[in-house]
Amino acid sequence: MQARMEDLLPAEYFHVVFTLPAQIADIAYQNKAAVYGLLFKASSQTLLTIAADPKHLGAKIGMTSVLHTWGSAMTHHPHVHVIVPGGGLSPDGIRWIACRPGFFLPVKVLSRLFRRLFIEGLSRLHKAGKLRFFGELAKLADPDTFAAHLSPLRKTSWVVYAKPPFGGPEAVLAYLSRYTHRVAISNHRLISTDANTVAFRCKDYRIKKGDRMNVMRLTTDEFIRRFLIHVLPSGFHRIRHTGFLANGIRRDRISKIRRLLDAEPRQTPVEGESDNPEDHDVHQSCPKCGGTMIVIETFLRGQTPKSRAPPWETAA
């Protein structure tokens, strides 16, 4: 979170959600790495392309994308939450171009381009033999059947939802801190459990106003099955940074944008910490013996420490 604080800009931040239709979600369930990766790529490319269009913003933007694969009832519902600053660098890189207050990009335009980019990408994956189908979907292995399956989706509206802007950079950080590492269900929604059933709170989206929270009871094995649906493939990154926030160029681009905005970096030390790195951990107790720990080395973020093991292990 400290790293993300250093990345925040003095600009309005927007929250955009890209959701896959149910017919695509079924394919994604059997091809998680390929389809989730395409979801990241298509959604980020949609935002980059529309934002770069002079008719809309005409700027190079940056974003942080977070993959969620569940709905409130833990059913399979893959979607990407995108946090994006409301502006970007001019094509020549010498100006910051801000969006209109309270408005980032038109969601209908985003939806149409997202639909096209995703379907084209999914067709390429199928043609390259990178999709596998089982059970009721086995018939989609045939190219003609697969094309017929996608055909109606080219005409339907895909859900791209732009939430209200965040209430300042602090709200962005609060969102990231509680939301990015969330799993399919958190403890506070659990009501009761025994050998046979699990009861938990979930939202009833059919209710448009008022209290939408309801209680759902599932058999224990069904609850476990739904939870395990959302385990990602090994090594898959569910948080990704794109545009001027891409890992390789983020530091330089943010420094440049701050100069253009005449803004100092946000320096907010964690409560209880000293600004001097040599003071860190001095008063912490050793988890092994309970004695006071002594700093044997300090190093900057991203720097490799010289000490590969604690002194007592090295000596042994």
Buried (B, 14 or more C-beta within 10 A) or exposed (E): EEEBBBBBBBBBBBBBBBBBBEEBBBBBBBBBBBBBBBBBBBBBBBBBBBBBEEEBBEBBBBBBBBBBBBBBBBBBBBBBBBBBBBBBBEEEEEEBBBBEEEEBBBBEBBBBBBBBBBBEBBBEBBEEEBBEBEEEBEEBBEEEBBEEBBEEBEEEEBBBBBEEBBEBBEEBBBBBEEEBEEEBBEEEBEEEEEEEEBBBBBBEEEEEEEEEEBEBEBEEEEBEEBBEBBEEEEEEEBEBBBBBBBEEBBEEBBEBBBEBBEEEEBEEEEEEEEEEEEEEBEEEEEEEEEEEBEEEEEEEEEEEEEEEEEEEEEEE
